[in-house]
Each structure stands twice: as structure tokens, then as C-alpha cells.
């Protein structure tokens, strides 16, 4: 029995005012192509369907279209809510959609019933556990000691009706201890949202969502498939993919990844303005990629971002790395301020801010400006 594991679609996400819906529509189309090639029995979508609990209309329309195209294929789709989603909105219409092979996780109310599929090796049970916090679980199990996220998930699993002789899959959205994070994911102070991997022992495969980098935790079958697109420059060096999971008889399971190539990549470029605007530098690259450009010029380039966008239209971020930005100088002591000329004071300020003295041309310009100001005051 073959499954495709997806998570963290974040449909509707905007980065630096760039709307990514077009890129998301493109990558969902590529995922459908892989589904057609692989012909799985099921699709596991492990949360963070949307980027916000109240998604925009075009995000809802895009996911609606994706679900429709999945329902048109002979497979089952399992969708849970993540920490970015509203569990009530994700669960809407779930009892109607069940008949189309689209299974949406209900709001957690103390019980999780599996969906069961069958093949030549027997039954496979899919348990859908949406993102939960300890407070969500305590209300249903007041006699249990639930202080941490590990306690909460362990309690939920202990109250599932799991037949260990059958194959069991858990689709959930939590931060499992040991996972490598990046800045685009919500992080709790001190790692208070950690879940110990040992709680997942009863399951043959754990389809995780929440972490954007593809990775295994403690064993191959506890798996984050990662997000299908890069959602911050901290992910710039990641290789995005989806995960193919194949279950044979009980205990026989293999996992592999299929790369996902975006319409526009997210990259970082660093260098002097004259270098990165040279045709030899950008020829052969996709200049439509989303870029973070760091200029190393010692002097600021006037209207740099406007000029750079002629070549690189999708610059998301521009900054400088030079002697000025690396310095942390503070201006101290004002005892001799009355004994210095305006040009001397300005020269000291310039050197503190830029970590280098003014050039003769800059001094001449500043002196001319000081003279005009003083003449105006007199």
C-alpha cells in the first residue's frame, strides 16, 4: 500500500508583500503530476494547510480546487489541521466529504477513530491527530497528569483503540524533540512544545507536519516530509520534496523522496553592485527567483533596489555587509563639543557610523553644505 506524505502547504502565505498563491498553484500541479505517476492509494496531508486561521478567499479556492482534483482520482486523502489552521474550518463538511474519499480531521473531542484501508497484506488503520496543546487534552481526561506536550500526545495515543497486529499510521502536526528548525516555523520559548518520539511506538509510520525541512526523527518511519516550497531565506539551502511511503506486510516499510522543483526558487546573493549587475553574473540563472541580495559596497548605492529590480524583479530583501554595518560604534563624551567646528563634528559622526573616514570628495561636499546652512541662518 503506497501513500504520499505532504505537509505545511501554507496556502495564502505572503512574504515581504509578495503573494505566493501563483507559486503554490504551480507546485500543487506538480504534486498532482507525481501522484499520477506514482498512483498511490492515499495522500497524507499533515497540517498547516493555510498560513492563517482565517485564510483569504483565493487560498480557500486553491485548496478547494486541489481537493476536487484529488477526489477525481481513485485514492483516499487524509487532511489534518496544523497550528496555523482553524480546526473548525478544516473540519467543515467532513462528514459529507468522507463519501468522496476526502477525510478531514474533526476538532479533537477526546476520541480519535481510524479510517481503515485494506490490501493483500490486510488492514491499515490511519489515525488523524490534529495539532493539540496540553489544555486541549486536559478537559477530556481530568484524572490524567498532563503538564507537557509529550504528556498530552501520550494520553491521546493511550486512549486510541490500536490493534498492534495490524499496520497503523498516525498523521499529526507537532514538534518532535530533535527536529531541526528554521525561522519560518513557530517556536515556543525553551522548547516547551517538544514531544518525545517514544510516544509514537505503536505506529508503523508517523506522518509529521510542522517542520519545513525534510528529516527523520530517531527512526526512518518518524518522518517530516517538509514544506513543498521555501517560506523564508533560512530555508534557502533546503531541497524540497515529498515523501513516498510503501507498506508491505506488517514490519515491512520503505520511504523515499521525490524532488519538488518550484516555479521560482528562493535564493541569496552577495557581492558588489557592479559584480551582481554584470551580465556574465546572472546569465544562465533564473532572474525571476525570489532573492535576498546583500551588497558589499562600502558606500550605499543610490536607489539600489529600484536599479536591481530591472534585472531581478522579485527582490524580497536588500541589505549591506560592509565596514559600516559590521561596526557597533557608540558616540561617547561631549566635553569638547564646543571647541570643534561643525565639519569636525560631522566627520566624527560619519566615521563612527561608517567605520571609515570621509573621503576628500565627501569632506568638500559636507563643507559646502555647512557653509550654505550657516549663511542661511545669518
Secondary structure, DSSP 8 states (H G I E B T S, - for coil): -EEEEE----BT-EETTEE-HHHHHHHHHHHHHHHHHH--SEEEEES--BSSSS--HHHHHHHHHHHHHHHTSSSEEEEE--TTS-HHHHHTTHHHHGGGTEEE-----S----EEEEETTEEEEEEEE----HHHHHTT-TTS---SHHHHHHHHHHTS---TTSEEEEEEE-EETT----TTS---GGGTTEE-GGGGTT-SEEEEES-SS-EESSSTTEEE---SS--SGGGTT---EEEEEEE-STT-EEEEEEE---SS-EEEEEE-HHHHTSHHHHTTS-TTSEEEEEE--SS--TTHHHHHTTT-TTEEEEEE-SHHHH--------TTGGGS-HHHHHHHHHHHHHSS---HHHHHHHHHHHHHHHHHH-
